[in-house]
Each structure stands twice: as C-alpha cells, then as structure tokens.
C-alpha cells in the first residue's frame, strides 16, 4: 500500500516546505508516501464559492487512480488519538490494496461529487488551521503512526 496526500495549491512558506520535506524523508523508511499538489484554480475572484468547490472537486477526482481509497480531511470527520490513528493506518495497510489517499480541500471545503466519492472523513482537530499547516501536521501524524506501529520511542503516552 502507498499513502498519498492530495492538496490544493503549493506550499509557499519555506519553513513549512522544509518541515514537510523532513517528515516525507523520515516516512520513506516506513511506507511509500507521496504528496500530490493540485495547482490553485485561476481567476477565483470571478467564481462563487460553489463554483470554486466544483472546479477543485473535478481536479481532485481527476487525480484519483483505479483502486484508490479516498479519505477526506474534514472538520465533520471522525476524531482519533495518535494511538487510534496508528491502529487505523495498520488496518488500512492490510485492507487497502493500492493507494490510501487523504485529501485536504480548498478554502471552502469539498464539492458534493468529492464527498460522494470518499469512503471516510477524518478530522484532525475541532480547531481550524491554515492549509499549509494541516499538510505538516498530517504528515507528522502519519510518521508518528509508523513509529508507534514499529514500537519506536518517538511517541510518548
């Protein structure tokens, strides 16, 4: 199984890029991981929220491959502790044949088509974070899950 994180728009801040790359490198020792960046939609000033969500949704769905298991990072999703999330990842490693794909949506969330295509929703927090921060936080949590599954001392309870 491979884990993919699909995001809308590039990460601008150098310190986030550096930290994301650090965790992507660490993750490579445990599991195949990729982060796919869907370019920002052009001329968003001329689009309504729903039009923007539709355009982003089309691009998200176009990035999917046959056999992908789609999970949305969504405020209305299921909450996990880090230990519970590691158990979730372990279970998916045994049941998802190809790619376990997590998606961070655009500023207005997901289109109905994307919600309909998703198998699950996960919430990282009841708080709101910038899209750039969420990328780092989520990749760190995948790394943390891998260290938990390998009984390594990174995570402390």
Secondary structure, DSSP 8 states (H G I E B T S, - for coil): -EEEEEEES----HHHHHHHHHHHHHHTTTSEEEEEEE---TTGGGS-HHHHHHHHHHHHHHT--TT-EEEEEEEEEEE--HHHHHHHHHHHHHH-SSEEEEEE-BTTB--HHHHHH-SEEEES-SS---HHHHHHHHHHHHHHHHHHHTT-TT---
